Amino acid sequence: MIEYLIQSVDGSWFEFEDGTNPFVTTSIPFEDASTDEELAISIEGCRISFSFEDIGVQVVFEGLVDEALAAKVVSEIASNIEVVTGKKAKFLRYA
């Protein structure tokens, strides 16, 4: 399992307007894997879930995935968050 945390550089919360979804990729094919309880996508058979924590957005790769691909996915989603929120984002791997 690979886990990342995406945070705003200034330490504030990300605020997402209704109807915006930065949790997608444009350069990597994905499928929506969300449920009523959880936001998620699937890439190459790996489920990737997103949860909103006090310190940022937790990204969990729930299966086997290449580490370089995981970093690319998180980087692209962090960039999408910057576009949607107008806040600079950073990310770090912690598991």
C-alpha positions as MATLAB code, in Angstrom:
seq = 'MIEYLIQSVDGSWFEFEDGTNPFVTTSIPFEDASTDEELAISIEGCRISFSFEDIGVQVVFEGLVDEALAAKVVSEIASNIEVVTGKKAKFLRYA';
ca = [
       0.000    0.000    0.000;
       1.273    3.456   -0.899;
      -0.021    6.549    0.902;
       0.428   10.256    0.255;
      -0.753   13.451    1.856;
      -1.596   16.531   -0.209;
      -1.522   19.797    1.762;
      -1.768   23.474    0.996;
       1.602   25.206    1.218;
       0.177   27.883    3.518;
      -1.350   25.299    5.882;
      -4.959   26.303    5.266;
      -7.800   24.025    4.203;
      -8.556   23.366    0.578;
     -12.045   24.581   -0.240;
     -13.778   22.873   -3.127;
     -16.805   24.413   -4.770;
     -19.774   22.194   -5.538;
     -19.417   20.478   -8.878;
     -15.612   20.612   -8.966;
     -13.646   17.382   -8.878;
      -9.861   17.645   -8.959;
      -9.544   13.967   -8.061;
      -9.133   12.825  -11.647;
      -6.248   12.429  -14.042;
      -6.061   13.650  -17.613;
      -2.885   11.920  -18.785;
      -3.662    8.521  -17.235;
      -6.860    6.572  -18.012;
      -8.977    6.019  -14.893;
     -12.386    4.780  -13.818;
     -14.599    6.275  -11.143;
     -14.609    3.877   -8.171;
     -16.463    6.100   -5.698;
     -19.122    4.800   -3.341;
     -21.710    6.655   -1.275;
     -19.171    6.778    1.561;
     -15.869    7.300   -0.235;
     -14.338    9.201   -3.136;
     -12.115    6.930   -5.252;
     -10.772    6.194   -8.710;
      -9.192    3.092  -10.207;
      -6.076    3.069  -12.386;
      -4.654   -0.120  -13.878;
      -6.696   -2.207  -11.435;
      -5.495   -0.287   -8.365;
      -8.159    1.463   -6.280;
      -7.093    4.936   -5.128;
      -9.156    6.473   -2.329;
      -9.230   10.059   -1.105;
     -10.145   11.218    2.382;
     -10.287   14.700    3.813;
      -8.229   14.927    6.990;
      -7.421   17.874    9.278;
      -3.933   18.124    7.791;
      -4.852   17.659    4.124;
      -6.111   15.132    1.599;
      -4.987   11.558    2.210;
      -4.431    9.511   -0.952;
      -4.290    5.733   -0.508;
      -3.322    3.291   -3.257;
      -5.148    0.114   -2.224;
      -3.291   -2.421   -4.335;
      -0.187   -3.041   -6.338;
       0.969   -0.040   -8.331;
       4.307    1.131   -9.677;
       5.809    3.780   -7.390;
       6.546    6.099  -10.318;
       2.938    5.850  -11.496;
       1.670    6.578   -7.972;
       3.864    9.697   -7.779;
       2.623   10.835  -11.203;
      -1.021   10.387  -10.181;
      -0.555   12.343   -6.942;
       1.386   15.089   -8.714;
      -1.367   15.494  -11.300;
      -4.104   15.561   -8.659;
      -2.154   18.115   -6.595;
      -1.895   20.290   -9.715;
      -5.653   19.925  -10.280;
      -6.292   20.984   -6.681;
      -4.169   24.113   -7.263;
      -6.227   25.000  -10.331;
      -9.571   24.407   -8.602;
      -8.746   26.116   -5.292;
      -6.168   28.709   -6.304;
      -3.931   27.481   -3.482;
      -0.424   26.119   -3.932;
      -0.253   22.426   -2.990;
       2.536   20.143   -1.836;
       2.537   16.403   -1.326;
       4.570   13.862    0.553;
       4.669   10.109    0.684;
       4.445    8.640    4.156;
       3.814    4.920    3.594;
];
